[in-house]
């Protein structure tokens, strides 16, 4: 099953896709797909309701898909987490995860328009595996404890403005938290349905030209390690999101540095997690 939220911005309704691609309403189970729902074991409730035929099917054709998680409490990001990406940007391989925060208000739907900020000259793309937390992670004993804290996985597009990020501040947040800079979705895929988060192919193309083609097996710090590591310094709560880094192929590391312009279309996908498509426009 795959959880998603369908409807106009701010009016998304919680829904689920079954294995045959049929869409069902979760209105009778929850008001939304959010931290409290995940903390209360909502994914198990949905699975049981599907199996027992207690959900109402509806036709979602042509309807907008929103981000699969409503109102993340925080988005924790990990930079330079693929060796090839660190190399293309001229950065050293980090000894510890490079951690920064991204404003949760940047989250939009997977097919929504993304705005290029005013005075931007270096807006860039990054396809990333996103981890959604389902149980509080606080001072975990080790990476082996991380799996029990994961609700599932989705796709994040960690859009970045490199001048804002690298030149205008010693911290990265300024270039990461611009309006609409985190398309997410289309689905939240529960942990049990992702056999190995370290064996997923990630791809991104710009105007039909493949720019990124990587695999999560090439992460420097794996998902379980990241959750354990972060839990030593901050509390991860249900509904929080971790963006786990991007492989090589960003504009910053390409010849000619072909940063995004209004009218450009970006498409991205991760094995088993679906795909996204955004057209960029000037703010």
N, C-alpha and C positions, 0 to 999 in steps of 0.2 A: 504494500500500500504506500501511497504518497500523499502527504498532507499539503494543502494549499489554501490560499485565501482569495476569493473571487469577488469582484465588484469594483465600483468606482472608488477613487482614493478617499480614504477615511470611512468608507462604508463596506469594506471587505467582509465577506461572510466565510466562516470556517467550513472547509470542505475536504473531501478525501477522494482519491482515485483508487479504484481497486486494480487488481492485476490484469483485468481485461480492458482497462481504460474507461470504465464507467465512473461517472462523477456523482457523489452523494453529499447531501447536506449534513453538517454536524450541528445544526441549530438546536437539536434536542439534547446534545451532550455538553456543549460549551458555547459561551458567547464569543470566544476568540481562541486563537492558537497563540498562547503567551506563556510567560513564566509560571503563573499559578496553575495553568492547565497542565503544563509539563511536569511540575513538581508533584501534582496530585495523581500522577500515573495516567494521564489522559490518553497517551498512545495505546496503552493496553485496553482502555475502555473503547477506543475507536476500533481496535482490532476485533474485540469481542462483538461489538455492535454490527460490524460488517459480516462476521461469520454467522451471526444469528439472524441476519436480514432485517434489522431494526432501523435502517437508515433509508431516507427518501432519496431516490435517484432524480436528477434533473439534467437538463441539456445545457451545458456550459459553452456551447459553440459561440464564438464571437465575443465572449465576455472577457473583460480585463482581468488579468492575474496580478495580484499584489505580491509583496514580499511574504514568504510563508510564515514568518514569525512576527507578531505584532509587538511594537515598542520594545526592542531589546534594551535591557538595562544599560549595557555597555557593549562596545565593540572593541575587543583587544586584538591588535594586529601584530604580526611578526614579520619583520623585514629581513631581506637578504637570507632567506631560508632555503634557497636552492643554489648549489655551487656555481652553476652556469650563469645564474642571474647576478650573483656577487661578482663574478669575473667580468661580465659584460659592462658593469657599472664601475669597474676599477676598484672595488672594495675588497678588503681582506675577508677571508672566511671567518665568521665570528666564532669566538670560543663559547659564548653564551647567547641565547636568543636575544635578538634586537627587538625590543618591545615598545610599542607606542599605542596611543588610543585614537579612536576615530569617533566623531560625533554620531550617536545613534540616529540623529535627525537626518543624516545623509541617506538613510535607507529608502529606496523606492522599489517599484516592481521590476521584474526582469525584462519587460518590454517597454518600459516608460522612457520618455525622452530624458536625456542627460544634458545639463546646461554647462557650457564652457564659461568659466567666470569672466567677468569684466577685467580687462587688462591682462588676460592670460595669453601667454605665448607658448607654453610648454605643457599642455594638458596631455596626459599619458594614460595608457590602459594597463591592467593587470588582472588576469584570470586567477582566481584563488579557490581552493577548497575551504569552505567555512564549516566550522564545528559549532553545533548548537548545544548548549549545556542544559541538562535535564534534572540534575541533582546537584546540590551545593558541593563545591570542591574547595576545601579549606585545609591546608597543611596535610595534603595526602602523603602517605608513607613512601610511595614510589610510583613510577609510571604504570605498574600493573593495576593500580587502583583507579586509573583514569577512565577505563571503559565504562564503569558503572555510573559515571557522571555525565555521559554523553547521551543526549536525546536522539540526535541524528545529524545528518549532513546536508548541506545545500551548496549552491554556487554563489560566490561573491565576486563582483567586479569592483576591485579596489582602485577606482579612478583616482588619479593623482595630478596635481599641478606642480611640476618639478621646480620651477623658479620659486614659487611660494614655499615649497617644502625644503629646498636645499639652500637657497640664497637669502631668504627673508627672515629666517629664524633658526636658532641652533637646534630646535626640536622640529619634528616632522609634521606635527598636527595641523599646522596652518595650511599646508598643501594637500592634506588628506580629508579635510572636513568641510569642503565647499558643498554647496547645495546640490543635491541629487548624486553625490559622488560614491554611493554604494548600492547599485542595483543588486538585488538578492532574489534567489529563487531559480526556477519556478516552484520547486517542491522542497519540503522537508522530508527526507528519506530516513526512516528510523534506522538506528544502529544495526539491528538484527538483519536488515536487508542490504547492508554494505559488507560484503565478505571480508574485504581488506582495504582500509582507507589508505594504505601505503602501496596500492597497486591500481591507481586510477589515472587514466590519461586525461590531460587538460589541453584544450586547444582554444585559440583565439585568432580571428581574422578581422582585418580592417578593409572595408570595401571589397570583400571577396578574396583578399590576399592573406594567406596564412602568415601570422606573425609569431605566434607562440604555439609550441607543440612539445609538451613535457609530460612528466609522469611523477606522481607523488612519491614513488620509490626513491626519487632523487632529493628528497628533503634532507637538509642537514640535521634538523631536529624533528623527530617524528611526532605525530599527533599526541600519543600517550605521554611522551616526554614533555611536550609543551604544556599540557594540562597540569601535570605534576609540578613542573617548574613554576608556572604562574600561580599555582595554589600556595606556594611558599611566600608570596609577596602580596597577593590580593585575593579576595574571596570571589569565586566564580559562582554566580547564582543562576537558577533556572531561567532560561530565556536569554542569557548572555550569549554573545557570538564571538568566536575566535576566527579571524582571517589568518590562514597559516602560511602565507607567502606565495610568491609567483615564480615560475621558471623564466628562463631567458627569452628575449624577443620583444622587450618593451622598447618604445621609441627612444628612450634615453640611451639605450645601448646599441641602436642600429645606425648604420652609415646614413648621414644626412639628417638624422634625428627627425623622422616624419611625424611630428606631433599632430594631435587631432585638431580638425577644423570643423566649423559648422557645415552640416550636410554629410559628414562621414558616418558610416554605419559600422558598428562593431558587433560581431557575433562570437559567442563563446559557449563552450560545452565542457562537461566532465562526465566520464563514463558512468552511466546509471543514474545521474543526477539531473539530466535534462539539458536544456540549452537556453541561452538568452540572446536578445537582439535589441540594440539601442541605436537610435539616430541622435547625433549630437547637434545642439543648437546654441547660438549665442545667448547669454543671459540678458 
